[in-house]
């Protein structure tokens, strides 16, 4: 399970830096700040109860928070990932 989450976090970060609209690549520090802010918003309930229902749900919400474009391109279009999000695996 940890490998699964790590893989998706790495893919999310790579996508985030690819689609960033900054004149320079986003730094690891900036990604960490954004990720921490996303997790804080999730924990405070801003993303709804579903995002706090499981670790996988929380991770999916964090990935969507980090980069909605990348999330929709990579994760929402893959039926295997959708099954994992739903807890089928």
Secondary structure, 3 states (H helix, E strand, C coil): CHHHHHHHHHHHHHHHHHHCCCCCCCCHHHHHHHHHHHHHHHHHCCCCHHHHCCHHHHHHHHHHHHCHHHHHHHHCCCHHHHHHHHCCC
